[in-house]
Amino acid sequence: MDLKIKLEQLHQKVVGLKDQISTEEATKNAFVMPFIQILGYDIFNPTEVIPEHICDIGTKKGEKVDYVIKHNDEPIFIIECKHWKENADAHNSQLHRYYHVSKTRFGVLTNGIVYNFYTDLEKPNIMDEKPFFTINIEDLKDSSIKILESFTKKDYNLESILDSAEALKYIKAIRKEFEKEIETPSDELVKLLVGRFFEKPMTANRMISFKEYTRKALTTSINESISFRLKSALSINEQMEKQEETIKTQPIDENNDSKIVTTEEELEAFQIVKAILREKVPSQRIAHRDTLSYFGVLLDDNNRKPLCRFHFNTNNKYLETFHNGKEAGEKVLLNNLDEIYNFKEELHKTLENYN
């Protein structure tokens, strides 16, 4: 099952149960262990998921971290849990101590809802003060789910995670600072922007005025950008609907088949989809049918099992996918055929819908 679907199911469980969870232990059993299981680790195998692992620190003996997760018999990350009502950011000092002696590269601090992932980007073997990645079960984002995939048992790759950890950490920090500037522009930002066109001295009163002007300018710019993208998306949908309506109202012509022209571009797109799907099914099961309105890719040459469609008969090119199990697919604009590779997960999910 898709990682996103599993996390959404866990979210529903969290929503339904959290008011009945009164202890830290119950939080671990109800929320954290299912999360570990979703990542593909065997929670019933004490050599893979080790509970209450001893992390002796100096003169402190018997200190225990809640879980150590192993991969190929090597510890890869530790997890320290708190009650779901507690702030997951408030106990990183405890995880910091465990991290130092655990011989892992990643530490996770969680309240069963928010999961903060830490590593040692600043100093070797000393956990950073701030997480490089956070995922919130109650606010799932596709970008976060994509990052979380690299921590699954199936896709775990230490080098890959470390390569992206620094970027994730600083992108998060920059974004936070940018959002603060939008809300309350700093003197430095105002001087930087205004200084490019305003040559008079920047008095205290002018600074106050320009701060407000800057805030309004940034907010307006972002809002207009969002509005433009929404209008563009709506325009594309309207164009597609008009094209489909035109096709529906065209008179039936018994000689339609003779008007169908299969292009090299359609066949190239079909080969791309075929290459993606061969990872899951034999290539003989992937068929295609060309029509006046679209080029269809089918499973077992069955019209009831559409895998995707290409709409290449207009100036713009669209890929129609059916991964959500809808009779009417979802159309996306393609700038070039290579972008089809970006929809690997959707195509694989469509196959799963027919199993």
Summary of the structure (lengths in Angstrom):
residues: 355
radius of gyration: 26.6
end to end distance: 11.9
largest distance: 88.5
contacts: 976
relative contact order: 0.06
helix: 48%
strand: 19%
